[in-house]
Amino acid sequence: MILEVAILNVISGQENNFESDFKKASEIISSMKGYINHELKQCLEKRSRYILLVNWETLEDHTEGFRNSPEYQEWKQLLHHYYDPFPEVEHYESISFER
Amino acid sequence: MILEVAILNVISGQENNFESDFKKASEIISSMKGYINHELKQCLEKRSRYILLVNWETLEDHTEGFRNSPEYQEWKQLLHHYYDPFPEVEHYESISFER
């Protein structure tokens, strides 16, 4: 299992629209092969910042399966215009003593 | 419930020692009032990077209860010397449609 982590900085003032469009987008990601679960949370220290955490069965389910899918084009169209700067996405795995 | 998020950049070459000391430190944090659960995960793109995710009942359980406790001094002594740079810690809450 691989955890995708993205810190999302949303253009100030667009938080409500982003949250509403994310709700639609969450149905897209939830339907993808290898998707396990996700959480979107809002930062207490900076209200225009969010963290997206997605568990995938494998790295490739995200980087190849999802990103090369037609569904990703819809995801992108719904969400990418909210971000400034565009987020860096990283992947994390459990460390040995927890594996 | 509040999610504490810290991206931890460990000095290169000290990953194994950090993981071993984190295992001890996880017993400290797990015993604190308001602690719910935590995960430490290692970055696939940069192996000296980790993410620490801790769920607390309230923000103050972390920022006041834990950080002002004698146990925090032990935590600090075990772990803080591994970090470069010293991490920024943020807190996140569920957004309205998930609350």
N, CA and C atoms of all chains as a GROMACS GRO file, in nm:
protein
  594
    1MET      N    1   0.084  -0.120   0.000
    1MET     CA    2   0.000   0.000   0.000
    1MET      C    3   0.088   0.125   0.000
    2ILE      N    4   0.051   0.219  -0.083
    2ILE     CA    5   0.130   0.342  -0.101
    2ILE      C    6   0.040   0.462  -0.069
    3LEU      N    7   0.095   0.556   0.009
    3LEU     CA    8   0.021   0.677   0.042
    3LEU      C    9   0.067   0.792  -0.048
    4GLU      N   10  -0.026   0.845  -0.125
    4GLU     CA   11   0.000   0.966  -0.203
    4GLU      C   12  -0.027   1.086  -0.113
    5VAL      N   13   0.068   1.181  -0.112
    5VAL     CA   14   0.054   1.300  -0.028
    5VAL      C   15   0.067   1.425  -0.115
    6ALA      N   16  -0.030   1.513  -0.108
    6ALA     CA   17  -0.020   1.642  -0.180
    6ALA      C   18  -0.067   1.753  -0.089
    7ILE      N   19   0.018   1.854  -0.070
    7ILE     CA   20  -0.023   1.975   0.001
    7ILE      C   21  -0.076   2.070  -0.107
    8LEU      N   22  -0.202   2.108  -0.092
    8LEU     CA   23  -0.270   2.185  -0.196
    8LEU      C   24  -0.291   2.328  -0.148
    9ASN      N   25  -0.228   2.423  -0.214
    9ASN     CA   26  -0.248   2.565  -0.183
    9ASN      C   27  -0.349   2.621  -0.282
   10VAL      N   28  -0.466   2.653  -0.230
   10VAL     CA   29  -0.577   2.699  -0.313
   10VAL      C   30  -0.573   2.852  -0.317
   11ILE      N   31  -0.606   2.907  -0.434
   11ILE     CA   32  -0.608   3.053  -0.448
   11ILE      C   33  -0.706   3.111  -0.345
   12SER      N   34  -0.659   3.208  -0.270
   12SER     CA   35  -0.736   3.264  -0.160
   12SER      C   36  -0.872   3.317  -0.210
   13GLY      N   37  -0.978   3.282  -0.138
   13GLY     CA   38  -1.113   3.324  -0.178
   13GLY      C   39  -1.187   3.216  -0.254
   14GLN      N   40  -1.115   3.115  -0.302
   14GLN     CA   41  -1.178   3.009  -0.382
   14GLN      C   42  -1.198   2.879  -0.303
   15GLU      N   43  -1.182   2.889  -0.172
   15GLU     CA   44  -1.188   2.767  -0.089
   15GLU      C   45  -1.323   2.695  -0.100
   16ASN      N   46  -1.434   2.770  -0.093
   16ASN     CA   47  -1.565   2.703  -0.097
   16ASN      C   48  -1.590   2.633  -0.230
   17ASN      N   49  -1.553   2.702  -0.341
   17ASN     CA   50  -1.570   2.639  -0.472
   17ASN      C   51  -1.482   2.516  -0.485
   18PHE      N   52  -1.360   2.527  -0.436
   18PHE     CA   53  -1.269   2.413  -0.441
   18PHE      C   54  -1.328   2.293  -0.365
   19GLU      N   55  -1.378   2.318  -0.246
   19GLU     CA   56  -1.433   2.208  -0.166
   19GLU      C   57  -1.552   2.143  -0.235
   20SER      N   58  -1.633   2.227  -0.298
   20SER     CA   59  -1.750   2.174  -0.366
   20SER      C   60  -1.708   2.093  -0.489
   21ASP      N   61  -1.612   2.143  -0.566
   21ASP     CA   62  -1.564   2.067  -0.682
   21ASP      C   63  -1.484   1.943  -0.640
   22PHE      N   64  -1.418   1.952  -0.527
   22PHE     CA   65  -1.345   1.834  -0.480
   22PHE      C   66  -1.443   1.721  -0.448
   23LYS      N   67  -1.558   1.759  -0.397
   23LYS     CA   68  -1.659   1.658  -0.365
   23LYS      C   69  -1.696   1.578  -0.491
   24LYS      N   70  -1.714   1.650  -0.602
   24LYS     CA   71  -1.741   1.581  -0.730
   24LYS      C   72  -1.620   1.496  -0.771
   25ALA      N   73  -1.502   1.556  -0.760
   25ALA     CA   74  -1.380   1.488  -0.804
   25ALA      C   75  -1.352   1.362  -0.721
   26SER      N   76  -1.397   1.362  -0.597
   26SER     CA   77  -1.369   1.247  -0.512
   26SER      C   78  -1.442   1.122  -0.564
   27GLU      N   79  -1.553   1.144  -0.634
   27GLU     CA   80  -1.621   1.028  -0.694
   27GLU      C   81  -1.539   0.969  -0.809
   28ILE      N   82  -1.467   1.056  -0.880
   28ILE     CA   83  -1.381   1.008  -0.989
   28ILE      C   84  -1.270   0.921  -0.933
   29ILE      N   85  -1.195   0.975  -0.838
   29ILE     CA   86  -1.079   0.901  -0.788
   29ILE      C   87  -1.122   0.772  -0.718
   30SER      N   88  -1.235   0.778  -0.649
   30SER     CA   89  -1.281   0.660  -0.574
   30SER      C   90  -1.316   0.541  -0.664
   31SER      N   91  -1.338   0.569  -0.792
   31SER     CA   92  -1.378   0.462  -0.884
   31SER      C   93  -1.258   0.396  -0.953
   32MET      N   94  -1.137   0.447  -0.928
   32MET     CA   95  -1.021   0.399  -1.003
   32MET      C   96  -0.967   0.266  -0.949
   33LYS      N   97  -0.908   0.189  -1.038
   33LYS     CA   98  -0.845   0.063  -0.999
   33LYS      C   99  -0.730   0.092  -0.902
   34GLY      N  100  -0.725   0.016  -0.793
   34GLY     CA  101  -0.615   0.031  -0.698
   34GLY      C  102  -0.638   0.136  -0.592
   35TYR      N  103  -0.746   0.214  -0.607
   35TYR     CA  104  -0.780   0.314  -0.504
   35TYR      C  105  -0.826   0.242  -0.378
   36ILE      N  106  -0.775   0.284  -0.263
   36ILE     CA  107  -0.820   0.225  -0.136
   36ILE      C  108  -0.909   0.323  -0.059
   37ASN      N  109  -0.857   0.442  -0.029
   37ASN     CA  110  -0.937   0.544   0.040
   37ASN      C  111  -0.864   0.678   0.030
   38HIS      N  112  -0.933   0.785   0.066
   38HIS     CA  113  -0.867   0.916   0.064
   38HIS      C  114  -0.926   1.005   0.172
   39GLU      N  115  -0.851   1.109   0.203
   39GLU     CA  116  -0.897   1.213   0.295
   39GLU      C  117  -0.851   1.347   0.240
   40LEU      N  118  -0.938   1.446   0.248
   40LEU     CA  119  -0.898   1.585   0.219
   40LEU      C  120  -0.920   1.662   0.348
   41LYS      N  121  -0.815   1.730   0.395
   41LYS     CA  122  -0.828   1.805   0.521
   41LYS      C  123  -0.776   1.946   0.502
   42GLN      N  124  -0.831   2.038   0.583
   42GLN     CA  125  -0.798   2.180   0.572
   42GLN      C  126  -0.705   2.222   0.685
   43CYS      N  127  -0.608   2.305   0.650
   43CYS     CA  128  -0.505   2.347   0.746
   43CYS      C  129  -0.562   2.449   0.845
   44LEU      N  130  -0.532   2.430   0.973
   44LEU     CA  131  -0.578   2.526   1.074
   44LEU      C  132  -0.496   2.654   1.069
   45GLU      N  133  -0.367   2.642   1.038
   45GLU     CA  134  -0.277   2.759   1.040
   45GLU      C  135  -0.294   2.846   0.915
   46LYS      N  136  -0.334   2.785   0.804
   46LYS     CA  137  -0.353   2.860   0.679
   46LYS      C  138  -0.474   2.802   0.608
   47ARG      N  139  -0.586   2.876   0.609
   47ARG     CA  140  -0.714   2.818   0.568
   47ARG      C  141  -0.722   2.788   0.419
   48SER      N  142  -0.635   2.845   0.338
   48SER     CA  143  -0.638   2.815   0.194
   48SER      C  144  -0.549   2.695   0.160
   49ARG      N  145  -0.496   2.629   0.262
   49ARG     CA  146  -0.411   2.510   0.240
   49ARG      C  147  -0.488   2.384   0.281
   50TYR      N  148  -0.469   2.281   0.200
   50TYR     CA  149  -0.534   2.152   0.225
   50TYR      C  150  -0.428   2.042   0.213
   51ILE      N  151  -0.458   1.926   0.271
   51ILE     CA  152  -0.374   1.809   0.245
   51ILE      C  153  -0.464   1.700   0.188
   52LEU      N  154  -0.416   1.641   0.079
   52LEU     CA  155  -0.485   1.527   0.019
   52LEU      C  156  -0.401   1.403   0.044
   53LEU      N  157  -0.462   1.305   0.106
   53LEU     CA  158  -0.396   1.178   0.135
   53LEU      C  159  -0.475   1.068   0.066
   54VAL      N  160  -0.410   0.995  -0.023
   54VAL     CA  161  -0.480   0.887  -0.095
   54VAL      C  162  -0.400   0.758  -0.078
   55ASN      N  163  -0.463   0.654  -0.031
   55ASN     CA  164  -0.399   0.523  -0.028
   55ASN      C  165  -0.431   0.447  -0.157
   56TRP      N  166  -0.323   0.397  -0.220
   56TRP     CA  167  -0.334   0.317  -0.342
   56TRP      C  168  -0.273   0.180  -0.316
   57GLU      N  169  -0.321   0.081  -0.388
   57GLU     CA  170  -0.262  -0.053  -0.372
   57GLU      C  171  -0.116  -0.053  -0.414
   58THR      N  172  -0.084   0.010  -0.528
   58THR     CA  173   0.055   0.019  -0.576
   58THR      C  174   0.082   0.161  -0.626
   59LEU      N  175   0.210   0.194  -0.636
   59LEU     CA  176   0.250   0.324  -0.691
   59LEU      C  177   0.195   0.343  -0.833
   60GLU      N  178   0.202   0.237  -0.913
   60GLU     CA  179   0.162   0.246  -1.053
   60GLU      C  180   0.011   0.268  -1.068
   61ASP      N  181  -0.066   0.222  -0.970
   61ASP     CA  182  -0.211   0.250  -0.978
   61ASP      C  183  -0.235   0.400  -0.983
   62HIS      N  184  -0.150   0.477  -0.914
   62HIS     CA  185  -0.163   0.622  -0.920
   62HIS      C  186  -0.092   0.682  -1.041
   63THR      N  187   0.039   0.650  -1.053
   63THR     CA  188   0.122   0.723  -1.150
   63THR      C  189   0.095   0.681  -1.294
   64GLU      N  190   0.052   0.557  -1.314
   64GLU     CA  191   0.021   0.513  -1.451
   64GLU      C  192  -0.129   0.497  -1.470
   65GLY      N  193  -0.191   0.412  -1.388
   65GLY     CA  194  -0.334   0.385  -1.406
   65GLY      C  195  -0.418   0.512  -1.402
   66PHE      N  196  -0.408   0.587  -1.293
   66PHE     CA  197  -0.492   0.706  -1.279
   66PHE      C  198  -0.447   0.818  -1.372
   67ARG      N  199  -0.318   0.848  -1.371
   67ARG     CA  200  -0.273   0.967  -1.446
   67ARG      C  201  -0.286   0.951  -1.597
   68ASN      N  202  -0.290   0.828  -1.647
   68ASN     CA  203  -0.308   0.808  -1.791
   68ASN      C  204  -0.452   0.779  -1.830
   69SER      N  205  -0.543   0.793  -1.736
   69SER     CA  206  -0.683   0.757  -1.764
   69SER      C  207  -0.761   0.877  -1.816
   70PRO      N  208  -0.872   0.851  -1.887
   70PRO     CA  209  -0.963   0.960  -1.925
   70PRO      C  210  -1.020   1.029  -1.801
   71GLU      N  211  -1.039   0.954  -1.692
   71GLU     CA  212  -1.094   1.012  -1.570
   71GLU      C  213  -1.002   1.121  -1.515
   72TYR      N  214  -0.869   1.104  -1.535
   72TYR     CA  215  -0.775   1.204  -1.485
   72TYR      C  216  -0.796   1.338  -1.554
   73GLN      N  217  -0.836   1.334  -1.681
   73GLN     CA  218  -0.862   1.459  -1.753
   73GLN      C  219  -0.978   1.535  -1.689
   74GLU      N  220  -1.079   1.462  -1.642
   74GLU     CA  221  -1.193   1.527  -1.573
   74GLU      C  222  -1.150   1.582  -1.438
   75TRP      N  223  -1.071   1.503  -1.365
   75TRP     CA  224  -1.016   1.543  -1.235
   75TRP      C  225  -0.938   1.675  -1.248
   76LYS      N  226  -0.851   1.675  -1.349
   76LYS     CA  227  -0.765   1.789  -1.376
   76LYS      C  228  -0.848   1.914  -1.408
   77GLN      N  229  -0.949   1.894  -1.492
   77GLN     CA  230  -1.032   2.007  -1.533
   77GLN      C  231  -1.111   2.064  -1.414
   78LEU      N  232  -1.155   1.975  -1.326
   78LEU     CA  233  -1.230   2.020  -1.209
   78LEU      C  234  -1.142   2.094  -1.109
   79LEU      N  235  -1.016   2.048  -1.091
   79LEU     CA  236  -0.940   2.092  -0.974
   79LEU      C  237  -0.815   2.175  -1.001
   80HIS      N  238  -0.746   2.149  -1.111
   80HIS     CA  239  -0.612   2.206  -1.123
   80HIS      C  240  -0.607   2.358  -1.126
   81HIS      N  241  -0.716   2.422  -1.172
   81HIS     CA  242  -0.716   2.569  -1.179
   81HIS      C  243  -0.724   2.636  -1.042
   82TYR      N  244  -0.750   2.558  -0.938
   82TYR     CA  245  -0.756   2.618  -0.803
   82TYR      C  246  -0.619   2.636  -0.739
   83TYR      N  247  -0.515   2.571  -0.791
   83TYR     CA  248  -0.388   2.562  -0.719
   83TYR      C  249  -0.289   2.670  -0.759
   84ASP      N  250  -0.225   2.729  -0.658
   84ASP     CA  251  -0.116   2.822  -0.681
   84ASP      C  252  -0.025   2.820  -0.560
   85PRO      N  253   0.095   2.765  -0.570
   85PRO     CA  254   0.154   2.703  -0.689
   85PRO      C  255   0.096   2.564  -0.714
   86PHE      N  256   0.129   2.507  -0.829
   86PHE     CA  257   0.085   2.373  -0.860
   86PHE      C  258   0.157   2.276  -0.764
   87PRO      N  259   0.081   2.185  -0.702
   87PRO     CA  260   0.141   2.102  -0.596
   87PRO      C  261   0.242   1.999  -0.645
   88GLU      N  262   0.341   1.975  -0.560
   88GLU     CA  263   0.428   1.858  -0.578
   88GLU      C  264   0.361   1.741  -0.507
   89VAL      N  265   0.361   1.628  -0.573
   89VAL     CA  266   0.299   1.510  -0.515
   89VAL      C  267   0.408   1.410  -0.479
   90GLU      N  268   0.400   1.354  -0.359
   90GLU     CA  269   0.497   1.253  -0.318
   90GLU      C  270   0.424   1.127  -0.276
   91HIS      N  271   0.501   1.018  -0.271
   91HIS     CA  272   0.445   0.888  -0.230
   91HIS      C  273   0.525   0.834  -0.114
   92TYR      N  274   0.455   0.774  -0.022
   92TYR     CA  275   0.517   0.723   0.101
   92TYR      C  276   0.474   0.579   0.124
   93GLU      N  277   0.566   0.502   0.184
   93GLU     CA  278   0.533   0.363   0.220
   93GLU      C  279   0.562   0.343   0.368
   94SER      N  280   0.500   0.242   0.426
   94SER     CA  281   0.525   0.207   0.566
   94SER      C  282   0.673   0.173   0.583
   95ILE      N  283   0.729   0.207   0.700
   95ILE     CA  284   0.869   0.174   0.720
   95ILE      C  285   0.879   0.034   0.777
   96SER      N  286   1.002  -0.021   0.770
   96SER     CA  287   1.021  -0.166   0.792
   96SER      C  288   0.955  -0.218   0.918
   97PHE      N  289   0.970  -0.148   1.033
   97PHE     CA  290   0.916  -0.207   1.156
   97PHE      C  291   0.765  -0.205   1.160
   98GLU      N  292   0.704  -0.135   1.065
   98GLU     CA  293   0.557  -0.138   1.060
   98GLU      C  294   0.507  -0.224   0.943
   99ARG      N  295   0.599  -0.268   0.855
   99ARG     CA  296   0.556  -0.343   0.737
   99ARG      C  297   0.498  -0.478   0.777
  100MET      N  298  -1.142   1.596   1.594
  100MET     CA  299  -1.014   1.528   1.572
  100MET      C  300  -0.926   1.613   1.481
  101ILE      N  301  -0.801   1.624   1.520
  101ILE     CA  302  -0.706   1.709   1.448
  101ILE      C  303  -0.589   1.622   1.401
  102LEU      N  304  -0.549   1.642   1.275
  102LEU     CA  305  -0.435   1.568   1.220
  102LEU      C  306  -0.311   1.656   1.223
  103GLU      N  307  -0.211   1.611   1.297
  103GLU     CA  308  -0.080   1.677   1.294
  103GLU      C  309  -0.002   1.620   1.176
  104VAL      N  310   0.060   1.708   1.096
  104VAL     CA  311   0.137   1.666   0.978
  104VAL      C  312   0.277   1.725   0.988
  105ALA      N  313   0.378   1.641   0.979
  105ALA     CA  314   0.516   1.691   0.974
  105ALA      C  315   0.592   1.614   0.868
  106ILE      N  316   0.652   1.687   0.774
  106ILE     CA  317   0.744   1.626   0.677
  106ILE      C  318   0.882   1.632   0.741
  107LEU      N  319   0.944   1.517   0.760
  107LEU     CA  320   1.070   1.508   0.834
  107LEU      C  321   1.184   1.477   0.737
  108ASN      N  322   1.276   1.569   0.724
  108ASN     CA  323   1.394   1.545   0.641
  108ASN      C  324   1.508   1.504   0.733
  109VAL      N  325   1.548   1.378   0.722
  109VAL     CA  326   1.649   1.321   0.810
  109VAL      C  327   1.786   1.336   0.742
  110ILE      N  328   1.888   1.362   0.823
  110ILE     CA  329   2.023   1.376   0.769
  110ILE      C  330   2.060   1.245   0.697
  111SER      N  331   2.106   1.259   0.574
  111SER     CA  332   2.133   1.143   0.491
  111SER      C  333   2.234   1.048   0.558
  112GLY      N  334   2.203   0.919   0.555
  112GLY     CA  335   2.289   0.820   0.620
  112GLY      C  336   2.242   0.783   0.760
  113GLN      N  337   2.152   0.864   0.817
  113GLN     CA  338   2.106   0.838   0.954
  113GLN      C  339   1.965   0.776   0.957
  114GLU      N  340   1.919   0.730   0.842
  114GLU     CA  341   1.781   0.679   0.833
  114GLU      C  342   1.756   0.560   0.926
  115ASN      N  343   1.848   0.464   0.930
  115ASN     CA  344   1.824   0.346   1.013
  115ASN      C  345   1.820   0.380   1.161
  116ASN      N  346   1.913   0.466   1.205
  116ASN     CA  347   1.912   0.508   1.345
  116ASN      C  348   1.785   0.585   1.379
  117PHE      N  349   1.745   0.671   1.286
  117PHE     CA  350   1.622   0.748   1.308
  117PHE      C  351   1.503   0.653   1.325
  118GLU      N  352   1.493   0.556   1.237
  118GLU     CA  353   1.378   0.464   1.243
  118GLU      C  354   1.377   0.386   1.375
  119SER      N  355   1.496   0.348   1.417
  119SER     CA  356   1.506   0.273   1.541
  119SER      C  357   1.469   0.361   1.661
  120ASP      N  358   1.519   0.485   1.664
  120ASP     CA  359   1.483   0.575   1.774
  120ASP      C  360   1.337   0.619   1.766
  121PHE      N  361   1.284   0.627   1.645
  121PHE     CA  362   1.143   0.663   1.634
  121PHE      C  363   1.056   0.555   1.696
  122LYS      N  364   1.099   0.432   1.682
  122LYS     CA  365   1.022   0.321   1.742
  122LYS      C  366   1.010   0.341   1.894
  123LYS      N  367   1.122   0.382   1.957
  123LYS     CA  368   1.115   0.412   2.102
  123LYS      C  369   1.025   0.533   2.127
  124ALA      N  370   1.044   0.635   2.045
  124ALA     CA  371   0.969   0.759   2.065
  124ALA      C  372   0.819   0.738   2.046
  125SER      N  373   0.782   0.642   1.963
  125SER     CA  374   0.640   0.622   1.937
  125SER      C  375   0.568   0.573   2.063
  126GLU      N  376   0.643   0.508   2.152
  126GLU     CA  377   0.580   0.468   2.280
  126GLU      C  378   0.550   0.590   2.366
  127ILE      N  379   0.637   0.691   2.355
  127ILE     CA  380   0.614   0.814   2.432
  127ILE      C  381   0.486   0.882   2.385
  128ILE      N  382   0.479   0.907   2.256
  128ILE     CA  383   0.363   0.984   2.205
  128ILE      C  384   0.233   0.907   2.225
  129SER      N  385   0.241   0.776   2.210
  129SER     CA  386   0.121   0.693   2.222
  129SER      C  387   0.059   0.696   2.361
  130SER      N  388   0.138   0.737   2.460
  130SER     CA  389   0.088   0.737   2.598
  130SER      C  390   0.026   0.871   2.637
  131MET      N  391   0.030   0.969   2.546
  131MET     CA  392  -0.014   1.105   2.583
  131MET      C  393  -0.166   1.119   2.580
  132LYS      N  394  -0.215   1.208   2.666
  132LYS     CA  395  -0.358   1.240   2.669
  132LYS      C  396  -0.400   1.297   2.533
  133GLY      N  397  -0.509   1.248   2.478
  133GLY     CA  398  -0.561   1.303   2.353
  133GLY      C  399  -0.503   1.239   2.229
  134TYR      N  400  -0.400   1.155   2.246
  134TYR     CA  401  -0.342   1.084   2.132
  134TYR      C  402  -0.442   0.982   2.080
  135ILE      N  403  -0.461   0.976   1.950
  135ILE     CA  404  -0.552   0.875   1.892
  135ILE      C  405  -0.471   0.768   1.819
  136ASN      N  406  -0.391   0.807   1.722
  136ASN     CA  407  -0.306   0.711   1.650
  136ASN      C  408  -0.202   0.789   1.570
  137HIS      N  409  -0.105   0.718   1.516
  137HIS     CA  410  -0.005   0.785   1.433
  137HIS      C  411   0.049   0.688   1.329
  138GLU      N  412   0.110   0.746   1.227
  138GLU     CA  413   0.180   0.669   1.124
  138GLU      C  414   0.308   0.744   1.089
  139LEU      N  415   0.415   0.668   1.070
  139LEU     CA  416   0.538   0.725   1.015
  139LEU      C  417   0.562   0.652   0.885
  140LYS      N  418   0.579   0.727   0.776
  140LYS     CA  419   0.600   0.663   0.645
  140LYS      C  420   0.719   0.725   0.576
  141GLN      N  421   0.783   0.646   0.490
  141GLN     CA  422   0.906   0.689   0.421
  141GLN      C  423   0.876   0.722   0.276
  142CYS      N  424   0.938   0.830   0.229
  142CYS     CA  425   0.912   0.879   0.093
  142CYS      C  426   0.980   0.790  -0.011
  143LEU      N  427   0.906   0.757  -0.116
  143LEU     CA  428   0.964   0.675  -0.224
  143LEU      C  429   1.058   0.758  -0.310
  144GLU      N  430   1.027   0.886  -0.330
  144GLU     CA  431   1.107   0.971  -0.419
  144GLU      C  432   1.237   1.018  -0.353
  145LYS      N  433   1.234   1.030  -0.218
  145LYS     CA  434   1.354   1.076  -0.146
  145LYS      C  435   1.361   0.996  -0.016
  146ARG      N  436   1.454   0.901  -0.008
  146ARG     CA  437   1.451   0.804   0.101
  146ARG      C  438   1.484   0.863   0.238
  147SER      N  439   1.543   0.980   0.243
  147SER     CA  440   1.572   1.041   0.373
  147SER      C  441   1.455   1.129   0.422
  148ARG      N  442   1.346   1.125   0.350
  148ARG     CA  443   1.227   1.203   0.389
  148ARG      C  444   1.118   1.110   0.443
  149TYR      N  445   1.053   1.155   0.548
  149TYR     CA  446   0.945   1.080   0.612
  149TYR      C  447   0.826   1.172   0.631
  150ILE      N  448   0.709   1.112   0.648
  150ILE     CA  449   0.594   1.193   0.692
  150ILE      C  450   0.542   1.132   0.822
  151LEU      N  451   0.519   1.221   0.918
  151LEU     CA  452   0.458   1.180   1.045
  151LEU      C  453   0.317   1.236   1.048
  152LEU      N  454   0.222   1.148   1.067
  152LEU     CA  455   0.080   1.185   1.077
  152LEU      C  456   0.030   1.140   1.214
  153VAL      N  457  -0.017   1.234   1.293
  153VAL     CA  458  -0.068   1.198   1.426
  153VAL      C  459  -0.209   1.253   1.442
  154ASN      N  460  -0.303   1.170   1.476
  154ASN     CA  461  -0.437   1.217   1.509
  154ASN      C  462  -0.447   1.244   1.659
  155TRP      N  463  -0.495   1.365   1.691
  155TRP     CA  464  -0.516   1.407   1.830
  155TRP      C  465  -0.664   1.441   1.848
  156GLU      N  466  -0.711   1.425   1.971
  156GLU     CA  467  -0.852   1.463   1.995
  156GLU      C  468  -0.873   1.612   1.974
  157THR      N  469  -0.780   1.695   2.025
  157THR     CA  470  -0.791   1.840   2.006
  157THR      C  471  -0.653   1.896   1.970
  158LEU      N  472  -0.652   2.016   1.914
  158LEU     CA  473  -0.527   2.085   1.883
  158LEU      C  474  -0.442   2.102   2.009
  159GLU      N  475  -0.507   2.139   2.118
  159GLU     CA  476  -0.434   2.168   2.242
  159GLU      C  477  -0.371   2.042   2.302
  160ASP      N  478  -0.429   1.927   2.275
  160ASP     CA  479  -0.365   1.803   2.324
  160ASP      C  480  -0.223   1.793   2.268
  161HIS      N  481  -0.204   1.842   2.144
  161HIS     CA  482  -0.069   1.842   2.089
  161HIS      C  483   0.012   1.964   2.132
  162THR      N  484  -0.045   2.083   2.105
  162THR     CA  485   0.036   2.205   2.118
  162THR      C  486   0.060   2.246   2.263
  163GLU      N  487  -0.030   2.208   2.351
  163GLU     CA  488  -0.009   2.242   2.493
  163GLU      C  489   0.024   2.116   2.574
  164GLY      N  490  -0.068   2.018   2.569
  164GLY     CA  491  -0.047   1.898   2.651
  164GLY      C  492   0.085   1.829   2.622
  165PHE      N  493   0.106   1.793   2.496
  165PHE     CA  494   0.229   1.719   2.464
  165PHE      C  495   0.352   1.808   2.470
  166ARG      N  496   0.344   1.924   2.405
  166ARG     CA  497   0.466   2.006   2.394
  166ARG      C  498   0.514   2.063   2.528
  167ASN      N  499   0.425   2.074   2.625
  167ASN     CA  500   0.468   2.123   2.757
  167ASN      C  501   0.494   2.011   2.856
  168SER      N  502   0.492   1.887   2.810
  168SER     CA  503   0.508   1.774   2.903
  168SER      C  504   0.654   1.735   2.920
  169PRO      N  505   0.687   1.668   3.031
  169PRO     CA  506   0.821   1.612   3.046
  169PRO      C  507   0.850   1.507   2.937
  170GLU      N  508   0.746   1.436   2.892
  170GLU     CA  509   0.766   1.335   2.788
  170GLU      C  510   0.816   1.399   2.658
  171TYR      N  511   0.776   1.524   2.631
  171TYR     CA  512   0.821   1.591   2.509
  171TYR      C  513   0.972   1.612   2.512
  172GLN      N  514   1.027   1.634   2.631
  172GLN     CA  515   1.173   1.652   2.642
  172GLN      C  516   1.246   1.524   2.598
  173GLU      N  517   1.190   1.410   2.634
  173GLU     CA  518   1.248   1.281   2.593
  173GLU      C  519   1.236   1.261   2.443
  174TRP      N  520   1.119   1.291   2.391
  174TRP     CA  521   1.089   1.283   2.246
  174TRP      C  522   1.190   1.366   2.167
  175LYS      N  523   1.207   1.490   2.214
  175LYS     CA  524   1.297   1.586   2.152
  175LYS      C  525   1.440   1.535   2.151
  176GLN      N  526   1.482   1.481   2.267
  176GLN     CA  527   1.619   1.432   2.280
  176GLN      C  528   1.644   1.310   2.189
  177LEU      N  529   1.543   1.227   2.176
  177LEU     CA  530   1.556   1.109   2.089
  177LEU      C  531   1.560   1.147   1.941
  178LEU      N  532   1.483   1.247   1.900
  178LEU     CA  533   1.456   1.265   1.757
  178LEU      C  534   1.507   1.393   1.693
  179HIS      N  535   1.510   1.503   1.767
  179HIS     CA  536   1.530   1.632   1.699
  179HIS      C  537   1.665   1.645   1.630
  180HIS      N  538   1.766   1.574   1.680
  180HIS     CA  539   1.900   1.587   1.618
  180HIS      C  540   1.910   1.521   1.481
  181TYR      N  541   1.807   1.446   1.442
  181TYR     CA  542   1.810   1.381   1.308
  181TYR      C  543   1.766   1.475   1.196
  182TYR      N  544   1.701   1.586   1.230
  182TYR     CA  545   1.633   1.666   1.128
  182TYR      C  546   1.719   1.778   1.071
  183ASP      N  547   1.716   1.791   0.940
  183ASP     CA  548   1.780   1.906   0.874
  183ASP      C  549   1.709   1.931   0.741
  184PRO      N  550   1.632   2.039   0.729
  184PRO     CA  551   1.607   2.141   0.831
  184PRO      C  552   1.508   2.093   0.937
  185PHE      N  553   1.494   2.172   1.042
  185PHE     CA  554   1.397   2.138   1.145
  185PHE      C  555   1.256   2.153   1.085
  186PRO      N  556   1.172   2.052   1.106
  186PRO     CA  557   1.042   2.052   1.035
  186PRO      C  558   0.943   2.158   1.082
  187GLU      N  559   0.864   2.204   0.987
  187GLU     CA  560   0.745   2.282   1.022
  187GLU      C  561   0.632   2.184   1.044
  188VAL      N  562   0.556   2.207   1.148
  188VAL     CA  563   0.444   2.118   1.180
  188VAL      C  564   0.315   2.193   1.156
  189GLU      N  565   0.222   2.127   1.089
  189GLU     CA  566   0.092   2.190   1.064
  189GLU      C  567  -0.018   2.098   1.116
  190HIS      N  568  -0.136   2.157   1.132
  190HIS     CA  569  -0.252   2.082   1.181
  190HIS      C  570  -0.366   2.095   1.081
  191TYR      N  571  -0.436   1.988   1.061
  191TYR     CA  572  -0.545   1.984   0.963
  191TYR      C  573  -0.671   1.926   1.027
  192GLU      N  574  -0.784   1.975   0.978
  192GLU     CA  575  -0.913   1.922   1.025
  192GLU      C  576  -0.996   1.879   0.905
  193SER      N  577  -1.091   1.791   0.930
  193SER     CA  578  -1.180   1.748   0.822
  193SER      C  579  -1.257   1.867   0.768
  194ILE      N  580  -1.284   1.866   0.637
  194ILE     CA  581  -1.360   1.978   0.582
  194ILE      C  582  -1.508   1.953   0.595
  195SER      N  583  -1.587   2.062   0.578
  195SER     CA  584  -1.727   2.059   0.619
  195SER      C  585  -1.805   1.940   0.566
  196PHE      N  586  -1.790   1.905   0.436
  196PHE     CA  587  -1.875   1.797   0.384
  196PHE      C  588  -1.835   1.660   0.438
  197GLU      N  589  -1.722   1.655   0.506
  197GLU     CA  590  -1.685   1.527   0.568
  197GLU      C  591  -1.704   1.530   0.720
  198ARG      N  592  -1.732   1.649   0.776
  198ARG     CA  593  -1.744   1.659   0.923
  198ARG      C  594  -1.863   1.582   0.974
   0.00000   0.00000   0.00000
